[in-house]
Amino acid sequence: MLESSDPRRIPIIVFSLVAAIALAAAVLIVTLGGSGDGWFGRTEAGTDLPLDGQTASGLVPGDPDVVASDSVDQFAQDYGEPPGTDFARIRIPVLGVNAPVGLWLVDDSIMPEPYGPVDVALYDLSDWQGLGGLPGEGRNAIFGAHVDLNRTVAYADAHYRGPAVFWGIDRLSAGDIVEVDYLGETLRYAVVWSEDVPAGADSNWHQYWSSAVAVDSITMFTCGGEFDFESHEYSHRVVVRAERIN
């Protein structure tokens, strides 16, 4: 279990992601978090749920024929980028990702979810001893985003159903480049490994979020694996680690 730097806090266990969002990221620290308030909680089930074996958006995760940037870029053109997502920017050239990043403070048991299919969350885990970090400071910056989405996006007041910004991160390979624009500098990272991690509390999430890294690192995560239409949850999380190269 994770321990906060504040000894009065109750330890919390890492996240259950919103089924409809295929990022992995919204309940970092609470297993099977509540619906809506933390992402990686529950999907907003509609009447047009896809067939079994498909994700909440009706797409098969990892389908190489689905170009996420087509839908994501169009949504951004139509509705703009969410407010408060100018803290940084993340680019993954091999996937066509060029996304705004908002900073979300994790000061309780919930990792706030990104606003929609366009943006990425950078989680400030400074309240949690030995976890996380900010880009370029020699620790481990944790980025989360949806893999797909099927719900109304509040800031745009529009329904979105389709792939989201982290749709293709399960296809990243060692050596693929990730760029982070932060504080007027472009930081370049190279992927070193990728894992499919079971979503349950038995997984040792501390090892993935730990700030004790040998090289300045970033860790990206999203939903993956099979989608359970009864629980509205994904079975796994896709976790990708990249290390600073310049």
N, C-alpha and C positions, 0 to 999 in steps of 0.2 A: 504494500500500500504506500501511497505517496505521503510524505510528511511535509507540512507547511513550516515555514520559518517561524510562524506563530504557534507556540506549543498549545494554545487554547483551541486551535482548530481541530475539527474532526478529520482524520485522514480520509482521502477520497480515492476512488478507483477510477482508472481511465475509461474513457468515453464510449458511448453508444451513439452512432451517427444517425442522422435523420435519414430514413430510408429513401425518401424522395430525393434527397440530395445525395448525390453520390460523391461527395467529397469525402470525406471521412471527417469530419471535423465538426462536431459541435459540442458533443459532450466530451470533453477531454477527460475529465476526472471522475465523472459519475457514470457508472455502468448502467446502461439502459435508461438514459435520462428521460425526462418528461417531454411531452410533445410540444413543439412550437417554440419553447423558450430557449432551448439549447439545441444547436444543430447536432445532428447525429442522434436525434431523438426519434420521433415517429414521423412517418410520412403523412401528408394530408391526403387521405384516400378520397378519390373522386369516383364518379360513375364510369369513367373511361379507363379503368386500370388495364394494363397490358396483359397479355397471356402469360401463364406460368413460365418461368425461366427467363423472363425479360425484366428489365429494370423498371423503376417507377415512371420513366419517361417513355417506355415502350421500345427502348433500344437495347441491344445486347451489349453489355460492357466489353470494351476492348475491340469492338468491330472496326477493323482498319478502313472500311469503306465510309465510315462516318467521320467527316471533317468537322471537328467541334468549332473551329474558328469561324466557319461559315455562319452558324447560328448565333454564336456568342457575339461576333462582330456586328451582325445585323441588329441584335437586340441593343447593343451599345449605341449604334447609330440612331436607332429609333427613340431610345429613352435616355441616353447618356449614361455616364458612369455614376455609381452611387455616391452620395455625399460622404465626405470623411474618408475617402479611399486614396488620398494623395500622400500618404506617409512614405510610400516607396512604390516601386514598380518591378514586376518580375516578368522575365522573358525566357521562353524555352524555344529557341529557334526551330529545332527539329519537329516540334509539335505545332508551330505557329501560334504559340501562346504569347500574348503581350497584355498583361493584366494589371490593373490598379490594385494597390495593397493598402488595407486599413489596419491600424494597430488596435488590438482588442486586449484590454487588461483582464486577466483571469484572477479575480480577487475573491472568488467564492468557489462553488463546486461546479460551475458551468463554464464551458468554453463558448462564448457567443458565436453564432453562426454568421458566415458571410451574408451579404444582403441578397444575392441572387446568383445567376449563372456567370456573371461577368467578373466579379471581384474575388480577391484572395485575402484571407485573414492571416495576419502575423500576430502570434500570441505572446503577450507580455507575461511571462511567468516569474517575474521578479519576486512575487510573494511566496514562491515555492522554492525552497532552498535546493540548490544543485540542479535546477531544471532550466532549460531554455536559454535565451540570449537574444541579442540583436545582431543584425548582419555586420560583419567586419570587426567584431570585438573579440574574436577568438573563442567564442562559445558555440552554441548550437541553436540557431534561429528556427522556430517551428512555424511552418506555413500550412494552412489548411484551406481547402476549397471544395465546392461541390463537384461531383463527377457527372451528375445529371440532375435534372430538376423537373418537377411537375406540380406547379402551384402558382398562386398569385404572388408576384413580386411587389412588395408594398411600395417601395420608392417610385416604381414605374406605374403602379396601379394597372398592371397588365399581367395576364396569365402567361407563363412560359412552360413549355414542355419540350425537352430536348437535351442534348449534351451540354455540359457545363465546362468551365475553364480547365479543370483537371481531368477531363475525360480520358486523355491518352497517357497519363503518367505511368500506367502499368506497362507501357511499351518502351519506356526509357531504358537505355543500356549503359554500361560502364563507359565513361568518356564523354557522354552527351553533355552539352554545355547548358548551364542555367545562369542567367545574368540578373543581378539585382541592382536597380538604381536606388541609391540611398545616400542622403546628405551630400548630393552633388557629385557622387562618385559612382562609377559602374563597377560592381564587384562580380568577378567571374568564378563560377564553381563548376566542377566536373563530377558527374554522377559516379559513385563508387559501389553502391549496391542498392538493390530493391528487394523488398520482402512482402509476401502476403501474410498478414498477421491475423489470427483468429480474434474476433471482436470481443470475446468474453473477458471477464475479470481475471482469469487465470494467466493471461498473457502478461509478461513483465514489461509494462509500458515505460517504466523508469529508464530502462536501458535505451529506449528510443528518444526520450525527451531529455536525457541527461546532458548537462552542460559540460561535463568532463570529457572533452574531445581533444585529440592530439593536434588537430588542425581546425581552423575556423570553418564551421560547417553550417549547412542548412538541412533541415529535414522537412519533406513535403508529405502530406498524407491526404487520402480520400477514401471513399467507400469502395468495396470490391467484393468479389466472391459471388455467392448465390443470394438472390433476393427472396425472402420469405414473405409471402403475401398475407399470412395470418398475423405474424408479429410486426410486419412492415419494417423489417430490419435486414441489413446486409450481413452476411456471415463473416466477412473479413474486412480488414483495412489494408490498403496499399500504402506502404511506407517506403519512401525513396530518400536516400542520404547522398548529399553532394559535398565535396570539400573544395575550399578556396584554392584557386590556381594563380590568381593575380589580383 
